[in-house]
Amino acid sequence: MNNGVNVVHVYGPLGAGDRRGQAVRLVGRVDVRTVGTLRSLLHAAIDNGSGPLRVDVAGLELGDHAALGVLLGGARRARAAGRSMVLVDVPSALGRMFAADRLGRLLRFEESTELVHVGHA
């Protein structure tokens, strides 16, 4: 089991028109000890790219609610930078947390589509 959160792949550009942008795939356990790493990774992805940012969270294991605030903060940071952030392949446990906290209306979600690999982070 991974004891921290990591970016395992960076993807982009995603395609033509409004699908342009980047994507990252995050993996690992997120809890109060590792939430700072998640925040840093999201901020770097937002600050160093352009267009929509798709964040694949299927590989995240949530130890507590600490990640929720970071994901919400990432969405706000992306909007402030003129970008959007979409969570892709949201695990059912995370989806239940969003529903219980009524945060699903503040974040965008979508199912995974084919991503184009351009390197490792």
N, C-alpha and C positions, 0 to 999 in steps of 0.2 A: 504494500500500500504506500502511496506517495504521501509524505508528511507535509508537503507544501503545494502551492499552486504554481503552475508553469504555463507558458505559451508553448505549444508543441508545433504549431504550424502557423505561418502567415500566408494569406492568400490575397490575390488581386492582380490586375483589375478583374472584376467579376463579369463584365459584359457590357452590352450597349445600352444607351439610354439611361433610364433611372436606376439600372442595376449596377452602374459603375460604382467603384468604391473598393474597400478592403474587407477582409474577414480574418478573424483570429480564432483558433481553437484552444480553449483553456482546459486544463486537466489538473486534478489534484483535490486535496481536502482543504476546504475553507472553513476556518473557525476564528475565534478571537485572536489567536496567535499568528495566523497567516493572512488575515484580511488586509493588512498593509501591503503585502505582496500583490494581492489581487488589485488593489487600488492603483499601485504603481504601474502594473501591466496595462490596465485599462487606460490610465492617463497617457501612457506612452503611445498606445495604439491610436487614441483620439488625437493627440497633439502632432503625431508624425505621419498623418495620412490625410486623405481628402475624400469627399463623398460619403455615402452611407457606410457605416461600420457594422458588419454582421459578426456577432460574438457567439460562437458555438460553445454552449455550456453543458453539452451532454456528458462530458467527462468530469464535471465538478461534483465533488461529494461535499454536502453541506453538513457541518458539525453543529451549527447553530444558526441563528438569524443574522449573524454579523455580515454576511455577504449581501443581504438585501439592500442595506443602506448604500453599500459601495456600488451596486448595480444601478440603483436609482441616481446616485451622484454621477455615475458615468453617463447616464442618459442626459442629465442636466448639463454636464460639461460638453457633451457632444452637441447639444442644441446651441449652447453659448458659442461654440466654435463654428456654427453654421452647418453642422453635420447631423445625421440621425444615427441612432444605435438601435439595432434589432437583436434580440436574443433568439438564437436558433437551437432547435432540438432541446428544449427545456425539459429536464428530467421531471417525472411525476412528483417527486418529493418537493422540488423547487416550485413547480406549478401549484401545488397545494399550499405552500407558504404564501405565494403571491395571492391566491384566492382568499386565504384566511385573513391576510392583512389588507385585502382590497387594493393591492398594489398593481394588479394586472391592468388596471385602467391607465396607469402611468407609464407603462413600458410596452413596447411592441414585441410581438413574438411571431415566429414563422417556423415552418418545417424545413429541414435541410434540403438543399438542392445541390447539384454538382458544383464543387468549388475547384478553382484552378490553382494548383500548388506553385508557389514562386520562391520558396525557401523556408529556412528554419529561423525562428527567433532565438 
